[in-house]
Amino acid sequence: MGASKISFGRLSPAQVHAALAYYYTKTEIDADLEAEEREYNALAEQSRR
């Protein structure tokens, strides 16, 4: 059955794909966000000195 034949309620196949792609890479996204937060905190600490 093709994607155009599957019903996702009010979601389009593109929206379903976006959600699945997000959760598939969520660990990587979370790691990137944590690294950016650590870098921000380090730079903020340097600017306070």
mmCIF file of the N, C-alpha and C atoms, coordinates in Angstrom:
data_MODEL
# 
_entry.id   MODEL 
# 
loop_
_atom_site.group_PDB 
_atom_site.id 
_atom_site.type_symbol 
_atom_site.label_atom_id 
_atom_site.label_alt_id 
_atom_site.label_comp_id 
_atom_site.label_asym_id 
_atom_site.label_entity_id 
_atom_site.label_seq_id 
_atom_site.pdbx_PDB_ins_code 
_atom_site.Cartn_x 
_atom_site.Cartn_y 
_atom_site.Cartn_z 
_atom_site.occupancy 
_atom_site.B_iso_or_equiv 
_atom_site.pdbx_formal_charge 
_atom_site.auth_seq_id 
_atom_site.auth_comp_id 
_atom_site.auth_asym_id 
_atom_site.auth_atom_id 
_atom_site.pdbx_PDB_model_num 
ATOM 1   N N  . MET A 1 1  ? 0.847  -1.168 0.000  1.00 0.00 ? 1  MET A N  1 
ATOM 2   C CA . MET A 1 1  ? 0.000  0.000  0.000  1.00 0.00 ? 1  MET A CA 1 
ATOM 3   C C  . MET A 1 1  ? 0.894  1.232  0.000  1.00 0.00 ? 1  MET A C  1 
ATOM 4   N N  . GLY A 1 2  ? 0.711  2.148  -0.926 1.00 0.00 ? 2  GLY A N  1 
ATOM 5   C CA . GLY A 1 2  ? 1.502  3.364  -1.014 1.00 0.00 ? 2  GLY A CA 1 
ATOM 6   C C  . GLY A 1 2  ? 1.110  4.379  0.037  1.00 0.00 ? 2  GLY A C  1 
ATOM 7   N N  . ALA A 1 3  ? 1.966  5.349  0.262  1.00 0.00 ? 3  ALA A N  1 
ATOM 8   C CA . ALA A 1 3  ? 1.705  6.380  1.270  1.00 0.00 ? 3  ALA A CA 1 
ATOM 9   C C  . ALA A 1 3  ? 0.443  7.160  0.954  1.00 0.00 ? 3  ALA A C  1 
ATOM 10  N N  . SER A 1 4  ? 0.118  7.303  -0.324 1.00 0.00 ? 4  SER A N  1 
ATOM 11  C CA . SER A 1 4  ? -1.077 8.058  -0.682 1.00 0.00 ? 4  SER A CA 1 
ATOM 12  C C  . SER A 1 4  ? -2.355 7.307  -0.342 1.00 0.00 ? 4  SER A C  1 
ATOM 13  N N  . LYS A 1 5  ? -2.269 6.012  -0.073 1.00 0.00 ? 5  LYS A N  1 
ATOM 14  C CA . LYS A 1 5  ? -3.446 5.194  0.251  1.00 0.00 ? 5  LYS A CA 1 
ATOM 15  C C  . LYS A 1 5  ? -3.653 5.051  1.759  1.00 0.00 ? 5  LYS A C  1 
ATOM 16  N N  . ILE A 1 6  ? -2.640 5.413  2.559  1.00 0.00 ? 6  ILE A N  1 
ATOM 17  C CA . ILE A 1 6  ? -2.730 5.264  4.005  1.00 0.00 ? 6  ILE A CA 1 
ATOM 18  C C  . ILE A 1 6  ? -3.360 6.525  4.589  1.00 0.00 ? 6  ILE A C  1 
ATOM 19  N N  . SER A 1 7  ? -4.284 6.351  5.524  1.00 0.00 ? 7  SER A N  1 
ATOM 20  C CA . SER A 1 7  ? -4.948 7.492  6.155  1.00 0.00 ? 7  SER A CA 1 
ATOM 21  C C  . SER A 1 7  ? -4.327 7.746  7.519  1.00 0.00 ? 7  SER A C  1 
ATOM 22  N N  . PHE A 1 8  ? -3.947 8.983  7.781  1.00 0.00 ? 8  PHE A N  1 
ATOM 23  C CA . PHE A 1 8  ? -3.377 9.392  9.061  1.00 0.00 ? 8  PHE A CA 1 
ATOM 24  C C  . PHE A 1 8  ? -4.289 10.399 9.751  1.00 0.00 ? 8  PHE A C  1 
ATOM 25  N N  . GLY A 1 9  ? -5.560 10.318 9.500  1.00 0.00 ? 9  GLY A N  1 
ATOM 26  C CA . GLY A 1 9  ? -6.481 11.293 10.077 1.00 0.00 ? 9  GLY A CA 1 
ATOM 27  C C  . GLY A 1 9  ? -6.284 12.640 9.420  1.00 0.00 ? 9  GLY A C  1 
ATOM 28  N N  . ARG A 1 10 ? -6.050 13.655 10.232 1.00 0.00 ? 10 ARG A N  1 
ATOM 29  C CA . ARG A 1 10 ? -5.887 15.010 9.698  1.00 0.00 ? 10 ARG A CA 1 
ATOM 30  C C  . ARG A 1 10 ? -4.452 15.327 9.312  1.00 0.00 ? 10 ARG A C  1 
ATOM 31  N N  . LEU A 1 11 ? -3.531 14.407 9.532  1.00 0.00 ? 11 LEU A N  1 
ATOM 32  C CA . LEU A 1 11 ? -2.130 14.637 9.185  1.00 0.00 ? 11 LEU A CA 1 
ATOM 33  C C  . LEU A 1 11 ? -1.852 14.237 7.750  1.00 0.00 ? 11 LEU A C  1 
ATOM 34  N N  . SER A 1 12 ? -1.038 15.035 7.099  1.00 0.00 ? 12 SER A N  1 
ATOM 35  C CA . SER A 1 12 ? -0.615 14.685 5.743  1.00 0.00 ? 12 SER A CA 1 
ATOM 36  C C  . SER A 1 12 ? 0.537  13.690 5.838  1.00 0.00 ? 12 SER A C  1 
ATOM 37  N N  . PRO A 1 13 ? 0.810  12.953 4.771  1.00 0.00 ? 13 PRO A N  1 
ATOM 38  C CA . PRO A 1 13 ? 1.979  12.063 4.793  1.00 0.00 ? 13 PRO A CA 1 
ATOM 39  C C  . PRO A 1 13 ? 3.275  12.819 5.098  1.00 0.00 ? 13 PRO A C  1 
ATOM 40  N N  . ALA A 1 14 ? 3.381  14.069 4.644  1.00 0.00 ? 14 ALA A N  1 
ATOM 41  C CA . ALA A 1 14 ? 4.584  14.863 4.921  1.00 0.00 ? 14 ALA A CA 1 
ATOM 42  C C  . ALA A 1 14 ? 4.720  15.150 6.413  1.00 0.00 ? 14 ALA A C  1 
ATOM 43  N N  . GLN A 1 15 ? 3.605  15.434 7.089  1.00 0.00 ? 15 GLN A N  1 
ATOM 44  C CA . GLN A 1 15 ? 3.642  15.689 8.521  1.00 0.00 ? 15 GLN A CA 1 
ATOM 45  C C  . GLN A 1 15 ? 4.023  14.428 9.294  1.00 0.00 ? 15 GLN A C  1 
ATOM 46  N N  . VAL A 1 16 ? 3.510  13.303 8.880  1.00 0.00 ? 16 VAL A N  1 
ATOM 47  C CA . VAL A 1 16 ? 3.860  12.035 9.522  1.00 0.00 ? 16 VAL A CA 1 
ATOM 48  C C  . VAL A 1 16 ? 5.349  11.758 9.321  1.00 0.00 ? 16 VAL A C  1 
ATOM 49  N N  . HIS A 1 17 ? 5.844  11.981 8.115  1.00 0.00 ? 17 HIS A N  1 
ATOM 50  C CA . HIS A 1 17 ? 7.268  11.773 7.829  1.00 0.00 ? 17 HIS A CA 1 
ATOM 51  C C  . HIS A 1 17 ? 8.125  12.681 8.702  1.00 0.00 ? 17 HIS A C  1 
ATOM 52  N N  . ALA A 1 18 ? 7.739  13.939 8.838  1.00 0.00 ? 18 ALA A N  1 
ATOM 53  C CA . ALA A 1 18 ? 8.505  14.885 9.657  1.00 0.00 ? 18 ALA A CA 1 
ATOM 54  C C  . ALA A 1 18 ? 8.549  14.432 11.110 1.00 0.00 ? 18 ALA A C  1 
ATOM 55  N N  . ALA A 1 19 ? 7.427  13.976 11.635 1.00 0.00 ? 19 ALA A N  1 
ATOM 56  C CA . ALA A 1 19 ? 7.385  13.510 13.021 1.00 0.00 ? 19 ALA A CA 1 
ATOM 57  C C  . ALA A 1 19 ? 8.262  12.273 13.216 1.00 0.00 ? 19 ALA A C  1 
ATOM 58  N N  . LEU A 1 20 ? 8.178  11.329 12.296 1.00 0.00 ? 20 LEU A N  1 
ATOM 59  C CA . LEU A 1 20 ? 8.993  10.119 12.408 1.00 0.00 ? 20 LEU A CA 1 
ATOM 60  C C  . LEU A 1 20 ? 10.476 10.447 12.280 1.00 0.00 ? 20 LEU A C  1 
ATOM 61  N N  . ALA A 1 21 ? 10.815 11.348 11.370 1.00 0.00 ? 21 ALA A N  1 
ATOM 62  C CA . ALA A 1 21 ? 12.215 11.738 11.194 1.00 0.00 ? 21 ALA A CA 1 
ATOM 63  C C  . ALA A 1 21 ? 12.747 12.413 12.450 1.00 0.00 ? 21 ALA A C  1 
ATOM 64  N N  . TYR A 1 22 ? 11.917 13.245 13.083 1.00 0.00 ? 22 TYR A N  1 
ATOM 65  C CA . TYR A 1 22 ? 12.333 13.923 14.319 1.00 0.00 ? 22 TYR A CA 1 
ATOM 66  C C  . TYR A 1 22 ? 12.630 12.896 15.406 1.00 0.00 ? 22 TYR A C  1 
ATOM 67  N N  . TYR A 1 23 ? 11.720 11.982 15.656 1.00 0.00 ? 23 TYR A N  1 
ATOM 68  C CA . TYR A 1 23 ? 11.925 11.010 16.723 1.00 0.00 ? 23 TYR A CA 1 
ATOM 69  C C  . TYR A 1 23 ? 13.023 10.021 16.394 1.00 0.00 ? 23 TYR A C  1 
ATOM 70  N N  . TYR A 1 24 ? 13.249 9.761  15.110 1.00 0.00 ? 24 TYR A N  1 
ATOM 71  C CA . TYR A 1 24 ? 14.326 8.858  14.710 1.00 0.00 ? 24 TYR A CA 1 
ATOM 72  C C  . TYR A 1 24 ? 15.687 9.466  15.060 1.00 0.00 ? 24 TYR A C  1 
ATOM 73  N N  . THR A 1 25 ? 15.794 10.796 14.928 1.00 0.00 ? 25 THR A N  1 
ATOM 74  C CA . THR A 1 25 ? 17.067 11.474 15.183 1.00 0.00 ? 25 THR A CA 1 
ATOM 75  C C  . THR A 1 25 ? 17.045 12.257 16.494 1.00 0.00 ? 25 THR A C  1 
ATOM 76  N N  . LYS A 1 26 ? 16.055 12.002 17.350 1.00 0.00 ? 26 LYS A N  1 
ATOM 77  C CA . LYS A 1 26 ? 15.903 12.767 18.592 1.00 0.00 ? 26 LYS A CA 1 
ATOM 78  C C  . LYS A 1 26 ? 17.143 12.703 19.476 1.00 0.00 ? 26 LYS A C  1 
ATOM 79  N N  . THR A 1 27 ? 17.767 11.572 19.600 1.00 0.00 ? 27 THR A N  1 
ATOM 80  C CA . THR A 1 27 ? 18.965 11.443 20.432 1.00 0.00 ? 27 THR A CA 1 
ATOM 81  C C  . THR A 1 27 ? 20.066 12.367 19.914 1.00 0.00 ? 27 THR A C  1 
ATOM 82  N N  . GLU A 1 28 ? 20.238 12.390 18.603 1.00 0.00 ? 28 GLU A N  1 
ATOM 83  C CA . GLU A 1 28 ? 21.252 13.262 17.999 1.00 0.00 ? 28 GLU A CA 1 
ATOM 84  C C  . GLU A 1 28 ? 20.896 14.731 18.201 1.00 0.00 ? 28 GLU A C  1 
ATOM 85  N N  . ILE A 1 29 ? 19.640 15.065 18.024 1.00 0.00 ? 29 ILE A N  1 
ATOM 86  C CA . ILE A 1 29 ? 19.189 16.444 18.217 1.00 0.00 ? 29 ILE A CA 1 
ATOM 87  C C  . ILE A 1 29 ? 19.405 16.866 19.669 1.00 0.00 ? 29 ILE A C  1 
ATOM 88  N N  . ASP A 1 30 ? 19.034 16.009 20.607 1.00 0.00 ? 30 ASP A N  1 
ATOM 89  C CA . ASP A 1 30 ? 19.221 16.317 22.027 1.00 0.00 ? 30 ASP A CA 1 
ATOM 90  C C  . ASP A 1 30 ? 20.692 16.517 22.363 1.00 0.00 ? 30 ASP A C  1 
ATOM 91  N N  . ALA A 1 31 ? 21.557 15.700 21.807 1.00 0.00 ? 31 ALA A N  1 
ATOM 92  C CA . ALA A 1 31 ? 22.995 15.831 22.054 1.00 0.00 ? 31 ALA A CA 1 
ATOM 93  C C  . ALA A 1 31 ? 23.514 17.161 21.503 1.00 0.00 ? 31 ALA A C  1 
ATOM 94  N N  . ASP A 1 32 ? 23.053 17.551 20.323 1.00 0.00 ? 32 ASP A N  1 
ATOM 95  C CA . ASP A 1 32 ? 23.456 18.834 19.742 1.00 0.00 ? 32 ASP A CA 1 
ATOM 96  C C  . ASP A 1 32 ? 22.987 20.002 20.608 1.00 0.00 ? 32 ASP A C  1 
ATOM 97  N N  . LEU A 1 33 ? 21.753 19.936 21.080 1.00 0.00 ? 33 LEU A N  1 
ATOM 98  C CA . LEU A 1 33 ? 21.222 21.002 21.924 1.00 0.00 ? 33 LEU A CA 1 
ATOM 99  C C  . LEU A 1 33 ? 21.990 21.100 23.237 1.00 0.00 ? 33 LEU A C  1 
ATOM 100 N N  . GLU A 1 34 ? 22.324 19.968 23.819 1.00 0.00 ? 34 GLU A N  1 
ATOM 101 C CA . GLU A 1 34 ? 23.094 19.972 25.068 1.00 0.00 ? 34 GLU A CA 1 
ATOM 102 C C  . GLU A 1 34 ? 24.486 20.555 24.845 1.00 0.00 ? 34 GLU A C  1 
ATOM 103 N N  . ALA A 1 35 ? 25.118 20.214 23.724 1.00 0.00 ? 35 ALA A N  1 
ATOM 104 C CA . ALA A 1 35 ? 26.443 20.755 23.416 1.00 0.00 ? 35 ALA A CA 1 
ATOM 105 C C  . ALA A 1 35 ? 26.369 22.267 23.219 1.00 0.00 ? 35 ALA A C  1 
ATOM 106 N N  . GLU A 1 36 ? 25.341 22.732 22.549 1.00 0.00 ? 36 GLU A N  1 
ATOM 107 C CA . GLU A 1 36 ? 25.173 24.173 22.348 1.00 0.00 ? 36 GLU A CA 1 
ATOM 108 C C  . GLU A 1 36 ? 24.927 24.890 23.670 1.00 0.00 ? 36 GLU A C  1 
ATOM 109 N N  . GLU A 1 37 ? 24.168 24.260 24.559 1.00 0.00 ? 37 GLU A N  1 
ATOM 110 C CA . GLU A 1 37 ? 23.914 24.865 25.864 1.00 0.00 ? 37 GLU A CA 1 
ATOM 111 C C  . GLU A 1 37 ? 25.197 24.948 26.682 1.00 0.00 ? 37 GLU A C  1 
ATOM 112 N N  . ARG A 1 38 ? 26.025 23.895 26.633 1.00 0.00 ? 38 ARG A N  1 
ATOM 113 C CA . ARG A 1 38 ? 27.306 23.925 27.350 1.00 0.00 ? 38 ARG A CA 1 
ATOM 114 C C  . ARG A 1 38 ? 28.194 25.035 26.799 1.00 0.00 ? 38 ARG A C  1 
ATOM 115 N N  . GLU A 1 39 ? 28.230 25.177 25.469 1.00 0.00 ? 39 GLU A N  1 
ATOM 116 C CA . GLU A 1 39 ? 29.051 26.224 24.857 1.00 0.00 ? 39 GLU A CA 1 
ATOM 117 C C  . GLU A 1 39 ? 28.540 27.610 25.249 1.00 0.00 ? 39 GLU A C  1 
ATOM 118 N N  . TYR A 1 40 ? 27.226 27.787 25.218 1.00 0.00 ? 40 TYR A N  1 
ATOM 119 C CA . TYR A 1 40 ? 26.625 29.063 25.621 1.00 0.00 ? 40 TYR A CA 1 
ATOM 120 C C  . TYR A 1 40 ? 27.002 29.400 27.062 1.00 0.00 ? 40 TYR A C  1 
ATOM 121 N N  . ASN A 1 41 ? 26.851 28.412 27.960 1.00 0.00 ? 41 ASN A N  1 
ATOM 122 C CA . ASN A 1 41 ? 27.164 28.643 29.367 1.00 0.00 ? 41 ASN A CA 1 
ATOM 123 C C  . ASN A 1 41 ? 28.630 28.990 29.570 1.00 0.00 ? 41 ASN A C  1 
ATOM 124 N N  . ALA A 1 42 ? 29.515 28.333 28.831 1.00 0.00 ? 42 ALA A N  1 
ATOM 125 C CA . ALA A 1 42 ? 30.943 28.630 28.939 1.00 0.00 ? 42 ALA A CA 1 
ATOM 126 C C  . ALA A 1 42 ? 31.235 30.042 28.459 1.00 0.00 ? 42 ALA A C  1 
ATOM 127 N N  . LEU A 1 43 ? 30.637 30.444 27.357 1.00 0.00 ? 43 LEU A N  1 
ATOM 128 C CA . LEU A 1 43 ? 30.855 31.800 26.841 1.00 0.00 ? 43 LEU A CA 1 
ATOM 129 C C  . LEU A 1 43 ? 30.238 32.841 27.756 1.00 0.00 ? 43 LEU A C  1 
ATOM 130 N N  . ALA A 1 44 ? 29.089 32.550 28.327 1.00 0.00 ? 44 ALA A N  1 
ATOM 131 C CA . ALA A 1 44 ? 28.456 33.474 29.260 1.00 0.00 ? 44 ALA A CA 1 
ATOM 132 C C  . ALA A 1 44 ? 29.330 33.651 30.495 1.00 0.00 ? 44 ALA A C  1 
ATOM 133 N N  . GLU A 1 45 ? 29.900 32.558 30.968 1.00 0.00 ? 45 GLU A N  1 
ATOM 134 C CA . GLU A 1 45 ? 30.785 32.631 32.143 1.00 0.00 ? 45 GLU A CA 1 
ATOM 135 C C  . GLU A 1 45 ? 32.029 33.462 31.824 1.00 0.00 ? 45 GLU A C  1 
ATOM 136 N N  . GLN A 1 46 ? 32.593 33.283 30.631 1.00 0.00 ? 46 GLN A N  1 
ATOM 137 C CA . GLN A 1 46 ? 33.773 34.061 30.232 1.00 0.00 ? 46 GLN A CA 1 
ATOM 138 C C  . GLN A 1 46 ? 33.457 35.551 30.154 1.00 0.00 ? 46 GLN A C  1 
ATOM 139 N N  . SER A 1 47 ? 32.271 35.880 29.669 1.00 0.00 ? 47 SER A N  1 
ATOM 140 C CA . SER A 1 47 ? 31.926 37.295 29.507 1.00 0.00 ? 47 SER A CA 1 
ATOM 141 C C  . SER A 1 47 ? 31.671 37.976 30.850 1.00 0.00 ? 47 SER A C  1 
ATOM 142 N N  . ARG A 1 48 ? 31.379 37.216 31.892 1.00 0.00 ? 48 ARG A N  1 
ATOM 143 C CA . ARG A 1 48 ? 31.157 37.780 33.231 1.00 0.00 ? 48 ARG A CA 1 
ATOM 144 C C  . ARG A 1 48 ? 32.454 38.118 33.944 1.00 0.00 ? 48 ARG A C  1 
ATOM 145 N N  . ARG A 1 49 ? 33.545 37.575 33.465 1.00 0.00 ? 49 ARG A N  1 
ATOM 146 C CA . ARG A 1 49 ? 34.848 37.796 34.143 1.00 0.00 ? 49 ARG A CA 1 
ATOM 147 C C  . ARG A 1 49 ? 35.405 39.149 33.816 1.00 0.00 ? 49 ARG A C  1 
# 
